[in-house]
Amino acid sequence: MTKILNSLLIAASLFTFAPATFADSEVQITAEFPHDTTLSAEANYQVMLDTAETACDALKPTSAYFPVHYSREARNECQIDLVEQGIEAFQREDLAEVHYAVTGQQIQLAQLTQ
């Protein structure tokens, strides 16, 4: 059996939650989501979460000016943002349903008309 594996490059721009000295700084995070059509929606969603988490690790605290609690919040927001962009790009209703079950956030996918 041949596996069909696609990937999608997603970028997110985030405004950090750091104190005023960093309030206007913007960080560009990019993730390439692998997508295996032979896996279930739940398995693909988990791969997307893991990929986004790794990409968002760039927001780890680097000094006293970027405290741990700001970093954790920014990384969580980054991860969800990347995953939501990936789901929208893949246009898979089953991934949107898994995301809703996990986060309570609905994603409106494009409606294709003929």
C-alpha positions as CSV (number, residue, x, y, z in Angstrom):
1,M,0.0,0.0,0.0
2,T,1.3,3.5,-0.9
3,K,1.2,6.2,1.7
4,I,0.1,9.6,0.6
5,L,2.0,12.2,2.6
6,N,1.5,15.8,2.0
7,S,2.9,18.7,3.9
8,L,1.9,22.3,4.4
9,L,4.0,25.2,5.4
10,I,2.2,27.5,7.8
11,A,3.4,30.8,9.3
12,A,2.1,32.7,12.2
13,S,3.0,36.2,13.3
14,L,2.5,36.7,17.1
15,F,2.7,39.7,19.2
16,T,4.4,38.7,22.4
17,F,2.8,39.1,25.8
18,A,6.0,40.5,27.3
19,P,6.3,43.7,29.3
20,A,6.2,47.1,27.5
21,T,9.8,46.9,26.3
22,F,8.7,44.1,24.0
23,A,5.1,45.1,23.4
24,D,5.6,46.0,19.8
25,S,7.9,43.1,18.9
26,E,6.6,40.6,16.4
27,V,7.9,37.0,16.1
28,Q,7.5,35.0,12.9
29,I,7.0,31.3,13.5
30,T,6.8,28.8,10.7
31,A,5.8,25.2,10.8
32,E,5.6,22.5,8.1
33,F,2.7,20.2,8.9
34,P,3.0,16.6,7.6
35,H,-0.3,15.2,6.6
36,D,-0.8,11.4,6.2
37,T,-4.2,10.5,4.6
38,T,-3.9,7.0,5.9
39,L,-4.0,8.2,9.5
40,S,-7.2,9.0,11.4
41,A,-8.2,12.6,12.0
42,E,-7.2,12.2,15.7
43,A,-3.7,11.0,14.7
44,N,-3.2,13.7,12.2
45,Y,-4.4,16.3,14.7
46,Q,-1.9,15.0,17.3
47,V,0.9,15.3,14.7
48,M,-0.2,18.8,14.0
49,L,-0.1,19.7,17.7
50,D,3.4,18.2,18.2
51,T,4.7,20.0,15.1
52,A,3.3,23.3,16.2
53,E,4.6,22.8,19.8
54,T,8.1,22.3,18.4
55,A,7.9,25.3,16.1
56,C,6.6,27.5,19.0
57,D,9.5,26.5,21.2
58,A,11.2,29.5,19.7
59,L,9.2,31.6,22.2
60,K,11.0,30.1,25.2
61,P,12.1,32.7,27.8
62,T,15.5,34.2,27.1
63,S,15.9,36.7,29.9
64,A,14.2,38.4,32.8
65,Y,12.4,40.6,30.4
66,F,10.4,37.7,29.0
67,P,9.1,35.9,32.1
68,V,8.2,32.2,32.0
69,H,4.4,32.8,32.4
70,Y,4.4,35.1,29.4
71,S,6.3,32.6,27.4
72,R,4.0,29.7,28.3
73,E,0.9,31.8,27.3
74,A,2.6,32.9,24.1
75,R,3.6,29.4,23.2
76,N,0.1,28.0,23.8
77,E,-1.4,30.8,21.7
78,C,1.2,30.1,19.0
79,Q,0.5,26.4,18.9
80,I,-3.3,26.8,18.6
81,D,-2.9,29.5,16.0
82,L,-0.7,27.3,13.8
83,V,-2.9,24.3,14.2
84,E,-6.0,26.3,13.3
85,Q,-4.3,27.7,10.2
86,G,-3.3,24.2,9.2
87,I,-6.9,22.9,9.6
88,E,-8.2,25.8,7.5
89,A,-5.6,25.1,4.8
90,F,-6.3,21.4,4.7
91,Q,-10.1,22.0,4.6
92,R,-10.8,18.8,6.5
93,E,-14.1,18.8,8.5
94,D,-12.9,15.9,10.6
95,L,-9.9,17.8,11.8
96,A,-12.1,20.8,12.6
97,E,-14.3,18.5,14.7
98,V,-11.3,17.0,16.6
99,H,-10.1,20.6,17.2
100,Y,-13.5,21.6,18.6
101,A,-13.6,18.5,20.8
102,V,-10.2,19.4,22.2
103,T,-10.3,23.2,22.5
104,G,-14.0,24.1,22.2
105,Q,-13.0,26.5,19.3
106,Q,-15.0,26.1,16.1
107,I,-13.3,26.6,12.8
108,Q,-15.4,27.7,9.9
109,L,-14.2,26.0,6.7
110,A,-14.8,27.4,3.3
111,Q,-18.0,26.1,1.7
112,L,-17.4,24.9,-1.8
113,T,-20.2,25.7,-4.3
114,Q,-20.8,24.3,-7.8
